[in-house]
């Protein structure tokens, strides 16, 4: 009898222990699923992994710190990429447009930009002012909404700062060689606060309306590239064409700089995309691979188009193709496998190589092909995410068309693309007209002929004569301003 009692007591204890462990395991799995589900909506900003959690991870923190440096390095890379494509009399002015953004946008981001993008939600459209001046941005705990739950809130804000720096800088390639520096400062400042920050909130904040819709953007196809590309189109409509556009050949003065800039961009883009996993994990590794393959596909795709058309592949074309592939893979990097990444890169390179010629057909002067590469490449990538995305890569993303998900995800991607295009164009037109009416956006015709280096910064990029340590190259700069023969057909700004 006592043996039977002991047996029953043992069974009861085992049953209790088994179900307790089962329940605990289920709870852990459920928590993991909840965290990953929120994280896999796939934005550099939108990876909330559990509200109120502060279990910071040193490995994740280290990777995101490194990614911050990589993304910041992209902006000098962009300066070189753009700087090599302009005429020599404008090289410093072009470099300044990117380099000065590193200072100006950093300050604006801390003062008010960050809180507008990632502060407490206001109607799914904008963030509140709780984090103004980085107030409440802690280094000891994560963002209160769970954004990057295993890294400090301050690091998450810093990572987003790097995106806020390079995105406005992208726009400057469109109006290169003709914008007044004071007008540039006013335009970029207003654009960051009234265009970039709201779109970042829509897409990357867990309460943003596009985030809640389920549109996927892993690292900035809509927020960065479509946004900046459409803003570039709006800005050049207001600013107008360069003197001689369509009549003179605007020859890139130093493609060596452009190739170097491309290499830096390719390198830094690993932080841009793989860093957007906000952790040192398998998703980061997958995004890293997809990023490299997207760039490779874009470079090859553009070269194929050039080779078929002119039987020669150009260095400018391959560089532009690599950037186009990187742009296209950005929204999809955390949702597609290797073959999908190659396909998206190829699509980006091929489509963008055709799109850059539209400026001649429609008569808008996109100096360095921001519209043709970033806007069009961003659209290609966002829509291709709706085709190639698969939960086999990221189970908390969504299946695209080829993975059996039908057109559901594609519909959401179309909404995100359309909303970003419309908002960016409308607000940018208003900002550009306001700045033009008050400060002025465009330099005078004489200043444009002289070049931005001398007219806006009182210096030159290349000095052939020196006297007492001072540049004495006005004559050289004036000579470089002479128009090339209009009979010479020269590839410019990535044109294929």
KEFI-79738 format. One record per residue (C-alpha): chain; x negated, y, z. Coordinates in Angstrom, 3 decimals. Layout:
% residues N
REC   kette       east      north         up
REC       A          X          Y          Z
...
% end
This chain:
% residues 496
REC   kette       east      north         up
REC       A      0.000      0.000      0.000
REC       A     -2.758      2.414      0.945
REC       A     -4.576      1.445     -2.284
REC       A     -1.479      2.392     -4.318
REC       A     -1.226      5.729     -2.517
REC       A     -4.870      6.508     -3.235
REC       A     -4.380      5.622     -6.916
REC       A     -1.433      7.988     -7.218
REC       A     -3.301     10.779     -5.434
REC       A     -6.224     10.274     -7.819
REC       A     -3.936     10.421    -10.843
REC       A     -2.330     13.588     -9.549
REC       A     -5.694     15.261     -8.998
REC       A     -6.907     14.233    -12.465
REC       A     -3.730     15.474    -14.101
REC       A     -3.977     18.793    -12.279
REC       A     -7.641     19.206    -13.240
REC       A     -7.011     18.199    -16.867
REC       A     -4.170     20.623    -17.390
REC       A     -6.002     23.420    -15.609
REC       A     -9.023     22.961    -17.868
REC       A     -6.785     22.637    -20.923
REC       A     -4.960     25.825    -20.028
REC       A     -8.236     27.662    -19.409
REC       A     -9.628     26.472    -22.730
REC       A     -6.428     27.545    -24.477
REC       A     -6.670     30.952    -22.831
REC       A    -10.263     31.346    -23.951
REC       A     -9.379     30.342    -27.486
REC       A     -6.354     32.637    -27.509
REC       A     -8.475     35.536    -26.308
REC       A    -11.065     34.781    -28.969
REC       A     -8.365     34.640    -31.629
REC       A     -6.852     37.905    -30.447
REC       A    -10.229     39.637    -30.448
REC       A    -11.165     38.317    -33.872
REC       A     -7.769     39.072    -35.352
REC       A     -8.154     42.697    -34.389
REC       A    -11.757     42.765    -35.519
REC       A    -11.288     41.213    -38.915
REC       A     -9.115     43.930    -40.345
REC       A    -12.515     44.754    -41.540
REC       A    -13.744     48.263    -41.232
REC       A    -16.939     49.658    -39.926
REC       A    -14.784     51.342    -37.378
REC       A    -11.886     49.044    -36.973
REC       A    -13.051     46.013    -35.089
REC       A    -11.166     46.216    -31.828
REC       A    -11.892     43.068    -29.872
REC       A     -9.695     43.266    -26.833
REC       A     -8.345     46.391    -25.201
REC       A    -10.075     47.473    -22.050
REC       A    -12.880     44.905    -22.302
REC       A    -16.367     46.041    -21.444
REC       A    -18.376     42.807    -21.791
REC       A    -21.263     44.488    -23.591
REC       A    -23.669     42.223    -25.441
REC       A    -27.339     43.104    -25.817
REC       A    -27.725     41.260    -29.129
REC       A    -24.746     43.023    -30.683
REC       A    -25.967     46.339    -29.293
REC       A    -29.455     45.813    -30.748
REC       A    -28.110     44.995    -34.214
REC       A    -25.793     47.987    -34.334
REC       A    -28.604     50.281    -33.114
REC       A    -30.745     49.019    -36.002
REC       A    -27.826     49.463    -38.381
REC       A    -27.476     53.097    -37.308
REC       A    -31.047     53.700    -38.415
REC       A    -30.472     51.864    -41.695
REC       A    -27.368     53.880    -42.541
REC       A    -29.031     57.171    -41.627
REC       A    -31.965     56.249    -43.888
REC       A    -29.500     55.998    -46.768
REC       A    -28.982     59.772    -46.766
REC       A    -32.620     60.627    -47.622
REC       A    -32.349     57.800    -50.151
REC       A    -29.305     59.498    -51.645
REC       A    -31.258     62.777    -51.760
REC       A    -33.982     61.112    -53.833
REC       A    -31.454     59.289    -56.011
REC       A    -29.705     62.555    -56.849
REC       A    -32.869     64.676    -56.848
REC       A    -34.499     62.726    -59.650
REC       A    -31.513     63.142    -61.953
REC       A    -31.315     66.945    -61.924
REC       A    -33.579     69.401    -63.739
REC       A    -36.787     70.315    -61.946
REC       A    -35.576     73.829    -61.118
REC       A    -32.815     72.303    -58.963
REC       A    -34.606     69.463    -57.207
REC       A    -34.966     71.117    -53.795
REC       A    -31.437     72.475    -53.834
REC       A    -30.177     68.959    -54.545
REC       A    -32.327     67.396    -51.834
REC       A    -31.074     70.005    -49.371
REC       A    -27.448     69.077    -50.009
REC       A    -28.086     65.633    -48.557
REC       A    -30.765     66.470    -46.026
REC       A    -28.929     69.402    -44.458
REC       A    -25.859     67.196    -44.062
REC       A    -27.837     65.113    -41.572
REC       A    -27.959     68.120    -39.270
REC       A    -24.625     69.816    -39.930
REC       A    -22.419     66.716    -39.941
REC       A    -24.082     65.301    -36.818
REC       A    -23.153     68.390    -34.816
REC       A    -19.621     68.624    -36.202
REC       A    -19.075     64.929    -35.510
REC       A    -19.928     65.343    -31.823
REC       A    -17.938     68.558    -31.432
REC       A    -14.646     67.444    -32.954
REC       A    -15.006     65.070    -35.924
REC       A    -15.267     61.873    -33.893
REC       A    -12.239     62.533    -31.742
REC       A    -10.105     63.377    -34.797
REC       A    -11.042     60.038    -36.327
REC       A    -11.148     57.759    -33.267
REC       A     -9.464     59.588    -30.438
REC       A     -6.132     58.367    -29.023
REC       A     -3.650     57.949    -31.857
REC       A     -1.195     60.678    -32.776
REC       A      1.514     59.262    -35.015
REC       A     -0.799     56.909    -36.902
REC       A     -2.252     59.929    -38.728
REC       A     -4.967     61.528    -36.605
REC       A     -6.802     61.165    -33.318
REC       A     -6.219     63.323    -30.261
REC       A     -8.822     65.636    -28.739
REC       A     -9.736     63.464    -25.749
REC       A    -13.262     62.793    -27.070
REC       A    -14.086     66.358    -28.168
REC       A    -17.736     67.093    -27.469
REC       A    -18.145     63.356    -26.800
REC       A    -16.285     63.812    -23.542
REC       A    -15.489     60.369    -22.157
REC       A    -17.749     58.609    -24.670
REC       A    -19.463     56.236    -22.278
REC       A    -22.697     54.297    -22.639
REC       A    -21.584     51.781    -20.013
REC       A    -18.340     50.531    -21.545
REC       A    -16.687     50.042    -24.920
REC       A    -14.164     52.220    -26.695
REC       A    -10.918     52.092    -24.671
REC       A     -8.959     50.856    -27.700
REC       A    -11.366     47.928    -28.046
REC       A    -13.259     49.272    -31.058
REC       A    -16.555     47.387    -31.000
REC       A    -15.808     45.770    -27.656
REC       A    -19.288     44.288    -27.159
REC       A    -21.220     47.503    -27.804
REC       A    -21.203     50.780    -25.836
REC       A    -18.644     53.393    -26.837
REC       A    -21.482     55.852    -27.430
REC       A    -23.122     53.447    -29.892
REC       A    -19.874     52.931    -31.771
REC       A    -19.524     56.725    -32.051
REC       A    -23.146     56.993    -33.223
REC       A    -22.651     54.322    -35.882
REC       A    -19.611     56.177    -37.184
REC       A    -21.638     59.407    -37.218
REC       A    -23.914     57.919    -39.869
REC       A    -20.920     57.312    -42.136
REC       A    -19.692     60.838    -41.494
REC       A    -23.089     62.167    -42.612
REC       A    -23.429     60.348    -45.917
REC       A    -19.829     60.550    -47.112
REC       A    -19.709     64.336    -47.623
REC       A    -23.253     64.180    -49.042
REC       A    -21.990     61.845    -51.779
REC       A    -19.693     64.592    -53.081
REC       A    -22.583     66.988    -53.717
REC       A    -23.788     65.051    -56.752
REC       A    -20.685     66.131    -58.651
REC       A    -21.307     69.873    -58.385
REC       A    -25.117     69.702    -58.442
REC       A    -27.023     72.576    -60.078
REC       A    -24.359     75.243    -59.611
REC       A    -23.047     75.527    -56.039
REC       A    -23.913     78.323    -53.625
REC       A    -25.536     77.045    -50.427
REC       A    -23.277     79.062    -48.107
REC       A    -20.226     77.801    -49.991
REC       A    -21.530     74.257    -49.731
REC       A    -21.800     74.576    -45.925
REC       A    -18.239     75.873    -45.518
REC       A    -16.747     73.359    -47.961
REC       A    -18.465     70.323    -46.431
REC       A    -17.593     71.330    -42.872
REC       A    -13.894     71.729    -43.639
REC       A    -13.816     68.572    -45.721
REC       A    -15.265     66.444    -42.913
REC       A    -12.647     67.605    -40.426
REC       A     -9.538     67.805    -42.610
REC       A    -10.072     65.004    -45.133
REC       A    -12.632     62.477    -43.922
REC       A    -11.507     62.261    -40.282
REC       A     -7.789     61.668    -41.021
REC       A     -8.482     58.965    -43.621
REC       A    -10.934     57.265    -41.255
REC       A     -8.191     57.234    -38.626
REC       A     -5.614     55.776    -41.027
REC       A     -7.859     52.920    -42.097
REC       A    -10.116     52.158    -39.147
REC       A     -8.253     53.023    -35.956
REC       A     -6.074     50.120    -34.731
REC       A     -3.072     52.460    -34.591
REC       A     -3.751     54.042    -37.982
REC       A     -0.913     53.497    -40.420
REC       A     -3.005     51.767    -43.104
REC       A     -4.704     49.585    -40.493
REC       A     -1.307     48.489    -39.186
REC       A     -0.083     47.939    -42.750
REC       A     -2.815     45.326    -43.153
REC       A     -4.898     46.950    -45.891
REC       A     -8.450     45.578    -45.793
REC       A    -11.524     47.791    -45.964
REC       A    -14.563     46.253    -44.354
REC       A    -17.002     49.145    -44.555
REC       A    -15.619     52.103    -46.473
REC       A    -14.220     51.480    -49.940
REC       A    -11.340     53.843    -49.253
REC       A    -12.678     56.001    -46.420
REC       A    -16.074     56.641    -47.987
REC       A    -16.169     56.014    -51.730
REC       A    -12.660     56.601    -53.049
REC       A    -12.284     59.512    -50.664
REC       A    -15.567     61.163    -51.686
REC       A    -15.111     60.360    -55.373
REC       A    -11.670     61.920    -55.623
REC       A    -12.849     64.903    -53.575
REC       A    -15.691     65.312    -56.065
REC       A    -13.207     65.470    -58.952
REC       A    -11.081     68.056    -57.166
REC       A    -14.115     70.173    -56.284
REC       A    -15.519     70.321    -59.818
REC       A    -12.120     71.288    -61.189
REC       A    -12.280     74.367    -58.957
REC       A    -15.997     75.098    -59.429
REC       A    -16.105     74.560    -63.183
REC       A    -18.732     73.268    -65.595
REC       A    -22.430     73.997    -65.687
REC       A    -23.616     76.526    -68.227
REC       A    -24.276     74.588    -71.426
REC       A    -22.336     71.447    -70.468
REC       A    -21.535     69.477    -73.625
REC       A    -23.915     71.620    -75.693
REC       A    -27.287     71.122    -74.046
REC       A    -29.018     67.932    -72.937
REC       A    -29.405     67.953    -69.150
REC       A    -32.414     65.669    -68.891
REC       A    -33.224     63.950    -65.551
REC       A    -36.592     65.362    -64.556
REC       A    -37.999     62.474    -62.465
REC       A    -36.433     59.031    -62.678
REC       A    -39.198     57.711    -60.450
REC       A    -37.504     59.510    -57.567
REC       A    -34.169     58.046    -58.603
REC       A    -35.490     54.475    -58.605
REC       A    -37.107     55.023    -55.200
REC       A    -33.831     56.438    -53.885
REC       A    -31.957     53.433    -55.241
REC       A    -34.264     51.068    -53.405
REC       A    -33.733     52.949    -50.159
REC       A    -29.972     52.918    -50.668
REC       A    -29.974     49.176    -51.360
REC       A    -32.036     48.587    -48.210
REC       A    -29.928     50.851    -46.011
REC       A    -26.676     49.393    -47.317
REC       A    -27.346     46.231    -45.302
REC       A    -26.738     48.333    -42.195
REC       A    -23.761     49.989    -43.847
REC       A    -21.974     46.698    -44.564
REC       A    -23.473     44.019    -42.311
REC       A    -23.622     46.500    -39.438
REC       A    -19.894     46.958    -39.855
REC       A    -19.379     43.566    -38.243
REC       A    -20.333     45.481    -35.081
REC       A    -22.181     42.434    -33.814
REC       A    -25.052     40.067    -34.529
REC       A    -22.913     37.188    -35.752
REC       A    -21.920     35.036    -38.691
REC       A    -19.702     37.738    -40.140
REC       A    -22.691     40.097    -40.270
REC       A    -24.731     37.433    -42.067
REC       A    -21.949     36.849    -44.583
REC       A    -21.583     40.578    -45.227
REC       A    -25.369     40.918    -45.592
REC       A    -25.411     38.249    -48.303
REC       A    -22.382     39.708    -50.079
REC       A    -24.009     43.147    -50.082
REC       A    -27.164     41.896    -51.773
REC       A    -25.202     39.933    -54.354
REC       A    -22.916     42.868    -55.073
REC       A    -25.897     45.110    -55.809
REC       A    -27.488     42.409    -57.949
REC       A    -24.289     41.873    -59.914
REC       A    -23.861     45.607    -60.479
REC       A    -27.413     46.069    -61.771
REC       A    -27.083     43.124    -64.154
REC       A    -23.603     44.150    -65.298
REC       A    -24.666     47.697    -66.218
REC       A    -27.793     46.390    -67.984
REC       A    -25.671     43.992    -70.027
REC       A    -23.431     46.820    -71.215
REC       A    -26.425     48.981    -72.176
REC       A    -28.165     46.078    -73.938
REC       A    -25.092     45.290    -75.984
REC       A    -24.557     48.938    -76.913
REC       A    -28.119     50.167    -77.512
REC       A    -30.172     46.941    -77.326
REC       A    -32.101     48.465    -74.439
REC       A    -31.566     48.507    -70.698
REC       A    -32.638     51.739    -68.987
REC       A    -34.032     52.249    -65.508
REC       A    -31.336     54.860    -64.841
REC       A    -28.676     52.419    -65.951
REC       A    -29.937     49.592    -63.732
REC       A    -30.244     51.970    -60.773
REC       A    -26.730     53.290    -61.339
REC       A    -25.448     49.735    -61.744
REC       A    -26.975     48.642    -58.440
REC       A    -25.279     51.547    -56.668
REC       A    -21.983     50.792    -58.446
REC       A    -22.203     47.172    -57.291
REC       A    -22.911     48.284    -53.723
REC       A    -19.939     50.629    -53.820
REC       A    -17.641     47.918    -55.144
REC       A    -18.677     45.281    -52.597
REC       A    -18.334     47.639    -49.617
REC       A    -14.610     47.098    -48.878
REC       A    -14.871     43.356    -49.538
REC       A    -18.199     42.503    -47.880
REC       A    -16.675     40.771    -44.846
REC       A    -13.918     38.954    -46.724
REC       A    -15.476     37.296    -49.776
REC       A    -17.922     34.491    -50.406
REC       A    -21.064     34.552    -52.567
REC       A    -19.288     33.915    -55.872
REC       A    -16.677     36.546    -55.124
REC       A    -19.442     39.028    -54.278
REC       A    -21.213     38.382    -57.587
REC       A    -17.957     38.810    -59.486
REC       A    -17.145     42.067    -57.717
REC       A    -20.664     43.391    -58.326
REC       A    -20.469     42.537    -62.022
REC       A    -17.056     44.180    -62.291
REC       A    -18.364     47.282    -60.547
REC       A    -21.378     47.587    -62.851
REC       A    -19.436     46.990    -66.062
REC       A    -16.417     49.156    -65.276
REC       A    -18.443     52.052    -63.882
REC       A    -20.786     52.025    -66.881
REC       A    -17.743     52.762    -69.015
REC       A    -16.154     55.189    -66.556
REC       A    -19.099     57.626    -66.462
REC       A    -18.444     58.563    -70.094
REC       A    -14.904     59.743    -69.328
REC       A    -16.244     63.159    -68.308
REC       A    -17.116     63.888    -71.924
REC       A    -13.707     62.764    -73.137
REC       A    -11.754     64.759    -70.559
REC       A    -14.175     67.665    -70.199
REC       A    -14.960     67.673    -66.470
REC       A    -18.590     68.203    -65.458
REC       A    -19.410     65.485    -62.938
REC       A    -23.133     66.212    -62.856
REC       A    -24.393     62.957    -61.317
REC       A    -21.384     60.702    -61.887
REC       A    -19.868     60.660    -58.436
REC       A    -16.404     60.185    -59.937
REC       A    -17.478     57.466    -62.341
REC       A    -19.475     55.477    -59.783
REC       A    -17.997     56.147    -56.343
REC       A    -14.323     56.777    -57.051
REC       A    -14.012     54.168    -59.798
REC       A    -16.328     51.705    -58.055
REC       A    -14.401     52.133    -54.810
REC       A    -11.111     51.454    -56.582
REC       A    -12.561     48.359    -58.268
REC       A    -13.793     47.050    -54.917
REC       A    -10.594     47.780    -53.013
REC       A     -8.408     46.083    -55.608
REC       A    -10.847     43.201    -56.063
REC       A    -10.566     42.567    -52.325
REC       A     -6.918     41.764    -53.008
REC       A     -8.095     39.143    -55.521
REC       A    -11.152     37.523    -53.914
REC       A    -10.521     37.847    -50.177
REC       A    -10.260     34.511    -48.399
REC       A     -9.662     33.415    -44.836
REC       A    -12.298     30.744    -45.427
REC       A    -14.846     33.530    -44.956
REC       A    -12.945     35.546    -42.392
REC       A     -9.951     33.700    -40.965
REC       A     -8.489     36.889    -39.566
REC       A     -8.543     38.732    -42.843
REC       A     -6.080     37.649    -45.516
REC       A     -5.986     35.436    -48.584
REC       A     -6.129     37.274    -51.865
REC       A     -4.659     36.240    -55.180
REC       A     -7.226     33.560    -56.024
REC       A     -7.017     32.029    -52.551
REC       A     -3.287     31.469    -52.844
REC       A     -2.126     34.584    -51.026
REC       A     -0.144     35.900    -53.965
REC       A      0.202     39.629    -54.486
REC       A      0.917     40.540    -50.869
REC       A     -2.585     41.730    -50.054
REC       A     -2.952     43.356    -53.464
REC       A      0.148     45.425    -52.778
REC       A     -1.321     46.685    -49.527
REC       A     -4.590     47.527    -51.262
REC       A     -2.746     49.501    -53.931
REC       A     -0.963     51.519    -51.242
REC       A     -4.270     52.303    -49.503
REC       A     -5.944     53.342    -52.761
REC       A     -3.011     55.498    -53.867
REC       A     -2.622     57.234    -50.509
REC       A     -6.350     58.006    -50.287
REC       A     -6.496     59.356    -53.845
REC       A     -3.490     61.625    -53.379
REC       A     -4.509     62.943    -49.963
REC       A     -8.154     63.537    -50.870
REC       A     -7.333     65.329    -54.113
REC       A     -4.669     67.589    -52.627
REC       A     -6.545     68.610    -49.495
REC       A     -9.851     69.059    -51.321
REC       A     -8.262     71.370    -53.898
REC       A     -6.876     73.495    -51.072
REC       A    -10.216     73.594    -49.227
REC       A    -12.206     74.392    -52.382
REC       A     -9.881     77.219    -53.383
REC       A     -9.939     78.654    -49.866
REC       A    -13.739     78.654    -49.710
REC       A    -14.020     80.004    -53.246
REC       A    -11.667     82.887    -52.424
REC       A    -13.544     83.855    -49.266
REC       A    -17.226     82.906    -49.413
REC       A    -17.490     81.798    -53.017
REC       A    -18.528     78.361    -54.250
REC       A    -20.495     79.021    -57.393
REC       A    -23.766     80.849    -57.928
REC       A    -23.992     83.632    -60.473
REC       A    -24.921     82.827    -64.060
REC       A    -28.382     84.355    -63.573
REC       A    -28.961     82.275    -60.441
REC       A    -27.857     79.146    -62.269
REC       A    -30.304     79.828    -65.096
REC       A    -33.105     80.522    -62.604
REC       A    -32.269     77.365    -60.662
REC       A    -31.050     76.683    -57.150
REC       A    -34.548     76.175    -55.763
REC       A    -35.516     79.802    -56.230
REC       A    -32.104     81.460    -56.130
REC       A    -30.838     79.697    -52.997
REC       A    -34.000     78.704    -51.124
REC       A    -36.822     80.937    -52.438
REC       A    -39.111     78.006    -53.164
REC       A    -39.859     75.466    -55.853
REC       A    -40.244     71.721    -55.838
REC       A    -43.378     71.594    -57.990
REC       A    -46.206     74.133    -57.820
REC       A    -48.878     74.172    -60.528
REC       A    -50.549     77.356    -59.347
REC       A    -51.531     78.312    -55.824
REC       A    -52.828     81.520    -54.347
REC       A    -53.548     81.997    -50.627
REC       A    -51.289     79.064    -49.795
REC       A    -48.253     80.534    -51.591
REC       A    -46.395     79.026    -54.525
REC       A    -46.945     80.960    -57.701
REC       A    -44.811     78.967    -60.082
REC       A    -41.993     81.266    -61.065
REC       A    -43.148     81.141    -64.637
REC       A    -43.223     77.357    -64.574
REC       A    -39.717     77.228    -63.161
REC       A    -38.450     79.696    -65.750
REC       A    -39.991     77.584    -68.473
REC       A    -38.264     74.478    -67.147
REC       A    -34.968     76.338    -67.343
REC       A    -35.177     76.541    -71.122
REC       A    -32.408     74.455    -72.685
REC       A    -33.293     71.276    -74.477
REC       A    -32.265     70.938    -78.056
REC       A    -28.559     70.286    -78.329
REC       A    -29.341     67.841    -81.108
REC       A    -31.074     65.516    -78.675
REC       A    -28.796     62.889    -77.161
REC       A    -30.133     62.020    -73.712
REC       A    -28.642     59.655    -71.174
REC       A    -27.733     61.712    -68.129
REC       A    -26.539     60.948    -64.667
REC       A    -26.183     57.205    -65.233
REC       A    -24.340     57.438    -68.541
REC       A    -24.397     54.180    -70.423
% end
